Amino acid sequence: MVGSCRSWECSPKLALQGEFSFAEHAVGWWCRGQSRASRLAASPGAPGRRHHSRARELKATGTAHFFNFLLNSSDYRILLKDEDHDRMYVGSKDYVLSLDLHDINREPLIIHWPASQQRIEECILSGKNSNGECGNFIRLIQPWNRTHLYVCGTGAYNPICAFVNRGRKAQDYIFYLEPDKLESGKGKCSYDPKVDTVSALINEELYAGVYIDFMGTDAAIFRTMGKQTAMRTDQYNSRWLNDPAFVRAQLIPDSSERNDDKLYFFFREKSADAPLSPGVYSRIGRICLNDDGGHCCLVNKWSTFLKARLVCSVPGPDGIETHFDELQDVFIQQTQDTKNPVIYAVFSASGSVFKGSAVCVYSMADIRMVFNGPFAHKEGPNYQWMPYTGKMPYPRPGTCPGGTFTPSMKSTKDYPDEVINFMRAHPLMYHAVYPTHRQPLVVRTNVNYRFTTVAVDQVDAADGRYEVLFLGTDRGTVQKVIVLPRDDMETEELMLEEIEVFKVPAPIKTMTISSKRQQLYVSSAVGVTHLALHRCDVYGEACADCCLARDPYCAWDGSACTRYSASSKRYSVGQGEGQGGTPQPRAPPLTSHFPTGGAGGRTSGMATPSGSAAATTPMVSGVWDEAL
């Protein structure tokens, strides 16, 4: 049961402390060990104890750690979490940060990588600096190998990429940009910092959803680097991509056969059928990793690209669905079966009549069923979409070469022309992908905010496993939510806590969870912070209060509300403390400096763990004034 009292019972004295309603009295008594189902059935809708936490309170209690070094930067994005190195890599305007996962203020490693002054002046002359866009906004950080990262930035509207040496082990404290390995970022990173780039680096080949031109009119899913042919989506073909906003890219294997591996892209795009349809559609698309394009048609273009609509809607009593059409973020919850992760997606609706947000959950079985179903077909611009009922060419369009169903075809260049021509005209599936139970998991309407990000943690409580959702908002808060089943096959949503993460409110940009360290890492335009996933002590000093909170992380241990553990061992994490609880002095950040323009910029070697650096390395220090 959520907020379990374990084997200890709440005494009548504890259960009746404070001012409770009759229902709360009952829940306090039921905390003695009844099942979750019986408790919910007896008291439907019994609320959890919601806590609203401010940034100042989080800092005072030591449950949040804000990045405290003063940088002349903005627009922070958590782009890579590496638990093997115990590091988190963050990109911002002109900076690449390597932060300790245990304490982001402990010996941060910092690379200063601005655009050259000449490039900034050229960018300003082109009229692109109205909101400070003429900087090098880091938008891509991917692991290249054990010792290097591949990093790309907007380069003041001239994308540029480089390799960063991070050392073989975290203890090496190595973090510097290699100046002799700069290269163009076209097709890898967008020009405009307001346009998101999604990417995946697989077998030294970079796949990216990106806008590849200065004006931001040519969107593509690109493959560059590596040994295979450079590939992209069909250019200026609105049936393939129509002004998309890319959200996530994720490799999800289809089977044990590696040749069947597919890369999935999540994005939203403008509808080509407006005004007869919603102005925006959310999509899931996919490509085969071993796609080589066609022989005569679609040369150097994807010949396996397919897409389908992602639907997140609330069914009404009259059969009319209320849709949340704008995909904002996606979280991939891995399972023991790597072929079948669970997909959590955040959507918003921002029309003039209806505003709100929702979280929907999708299964890979439903997604694959749609991609194995009929293709969408349209006879002409004035016709409606219908399922394609004509003769299907072989192999089925979208099938990977050399895979389970095409073992004799080693390349898409071996596919017949009718397969390639069909793919070019029919990239869209007829059926849409609906969420589990065909309804959202969480819904917010008639509120003055919307969800921007989602992260999910699996928690083992006294009576089973729970999924805890952390939902970032555009007003700078994070909501901690659980969804419980009811006996009538419905669900009950409980917001356990809402946290004001930063002193200066700003939309939450990115979030990631470390279950290993029990931390949530959050970024926004004003900074980076990490929070404890649980703060059981805030729920009060009585068993009833602990149980009423219904937080699966917490349980009453006989004397206090503490983190639940299946074993009898209690543990605590001392942030910034060494053995014996001795506070460790915080060293200055290790900083190196390199301009994207190459010539004319200052370069430096590697800084040392003690905080000293080469003479050309500017040090960064001070306290951030935007975050507590």
Secondary structure, 3 states (H helix, E strand, C coil): CCCCCCCCCCCHHHHCCCCCCHHHHHHHHHCCCCCHHHHHHHCCCCCCCCEEECHHHHHHHCCEEECCCCCCCCCCEEEEEECCCCEEEEEEECEEEEEECCCCCCCCEEEECCCCHHHHHHHHHCCCCCCCCCCCEEEEEEECCCCEEEEEECCCCCCEEEEEECCCCHHHCCCEECHHHCEECCCCCCCCCCCCCEEEEECCEEEEEEECCCCCCCEEEEEECCCCCCEECCCCCCCCCCCCEEEEEEEECCCCCHHHCEEEEEEEEECCCCCCCCCEEEEEEEEECCCCCCCCCCCCECCCCEEEEECCEEECCCCCEEECCEEEEEEEECCCCCCCCEEEEEEEEECCCCEEEEEEEEEHHHHHHHHCCCEEECCCCCCCCEECCCCCCCCCCCCCCCCCCCCCCCCHHHCCHHHHHHHHHCCEECCCECCHHHCCCEEEECCCCCEEEEEEEEEEECCEEEEEEEEEECCCEEEEEEEEECCCCCEEEEEEEEEECCCCCCCEEEEEEECCCCEEEEEECCEEEEEECCCHHHHCCCHHHHHHHCCCCEEECCCCEEECCCCCCCCCCCCCECHHHCECCCCCCEEEECCCCCCCCCCCCCCCCCCCCCCCCCCCCCCCCCCC
